Amino acid sequence: MINNIITYRDDAVEVLRKLISIQSFSGEEDMRVDYLLSYFAEKGIYPERIDNNIIFRQLYHNEAKPTLMLNSHLDTVRPASGYTFDPFNPPQSDTHIYGLGSNDAGGSVVCMMQTFLHFYETKLPFNLLLALSGEEENSGPKGMTNLWREMSNKVDFAIIGEPTQMKAAIAERGLLVIDGEAKGVSGHAARNEGVNALYIALDDINIIKSTRLDKVSPTMGEVKITVTQINAGTQHNVVPDKCSFVVDIRPTDQYNNSEILEILQSKVQSSLTARNLTNRSSATPIDNFIIDAIKGLDIETYVSPTTSDWMRITCPAVKMGPGDSARSHQSDEYILIDEIEQGVEGYIKFVEQLAQSATKK
């Protein structure tokens, strides 16, 4: 049992309830940042602010040592329509913390804050840095994308805080969304005129459906490719001259998004356009001491099907945090107070184990 764990838990719960009451949609995190700056100022800690991102460094930060970054995000999605209570002023409970962003990723934020405070004056074999970022939910340019430009050569490994039930996601699939458009020639359906763009699209969709990329990830398996939408036609008697469709692709570490796009485009007639090529997959190197620490604590591992700010950083990392991803973006969102305690305790033990593993390396 970690000394002061109950105090850490209670402080985390108090801060989380305050954060929930402060609206913080992506790109609108200003008031949450202001509150956290005041919270840490009362403790004599003054972080660096870049837009709506905050960077906290230990008292004895030493540029000569490697740096471990604890990172989670301050922004939330907008509340779902099915809430049965005010998402910013939820009911109080002795066992649950309700409200927008409580699970994703407020729980990780407050547990990482308490972990950072626990080690604030501790000399570890690495620096401990806490980075609370914005614009994760909308992949905005002023969140981790911007922050990493400032920190890429200052951070050596990271823990990304997301609701994983404190299991360790040692890989996460990327995301590649492709818009396809087949072009034909319009004509009257009764006279067998024109070139039917819908038929071209259907042929291409069948090709995409049957495509299997050769390289299989030892961690993530095959790249997953699914056509999810199709749209064509203006009325029943007109041969459509355009047909659009959408392809949802979950890449692995064996291909970058540009490679997948090029492979598919070479096989089909339709024009394929990626909405974003930067949502790459991520995986923890199997020889990194993060894996040693996970094994040392016997933490359950898995491959995450969802993306996070992990895809925006380039150092070895693991995704782990309190709460359950299944609750994210749902009405009446919540996290358990017991999960907050487990989160603080789990992060502290993980940092301690990383310190032991780093020393052995």
HELIX and SHEET records of a PDB file:
HELIX    1   1 ILE A    5  ILE A   20  1                                  16    
HELIX    2   2 ASP A   30  ALA A   41  1                                  12    
HELIX    3   3 SER A  102  GLY A  106  3                                   5    
HELIX    4   4 GLY A  107  PHE A  119  1                                  13    
HELIX    5   5 MET A  144  MET A  151  1                                   8    
HELIX    6   6 ALA A  189  ARG A  191  5                                   3    
HELIX    7   7 ALA A  197  SER A  210  1                                  14    
HELIX    8   8 ASN A  257  GLN A  265  1                                   9    
HELIX    9   9 PHE A  289  GLY A  296  1                                   8    
HELIX   10  10 ASP A  309  ARG A  312  5                                   4    
HELIX   11  11 SER A  325  ARG A  327  5                                   3    
HELIX   12  12 ILE A  337  LYS A  360  1                                  24    
SHEET    1   A 6 GLU A  48  ILE A  50  0                                        
SHEET    2   A 6 ASN A  53  ARG A  57 -1                                        
SHEET    3   A 6 ASN A 127  SER A 133 -1                                        
SHEET    4   A 6 THR A  67  HIS A  73  1                                        
SHEET    5   A 6 PHE A 157  ILE A 160  1                                        
SHEET    6   A 6 ALA A 317  LYS A 319  1                                        
SHEET    1   B 2 HIS A  96  TYR A  98  0                                        
SHEET    2   B 2 TYR A 334  LEU A 336 -1                                        
SHEET    1   C 3 SER A 282  ALA A 283  0                                        
SHEET    2   C 3 ALA A 168  GLU A 172 -1                                        
SHEET    3   C 3 THR A 301  SER A 304  1                                        
SHEET    1   D 4 LYS A 224  ALA A 232  0                                        
SHEET    2   D 4 LYS A 242  ARG A 250 -1                                        
SHEET    3   D 4 LEU A 176  LYS A 183 -1                                        
SHEET    4   D 4 SER A 271  ALA A 274 -1                                        
SHEET    1   E 2 GLY A 187  HIS A 188  0                                        
SHEET    2   E 2 VAL A 238  VAL A 239 -1                                        
END                                                                             
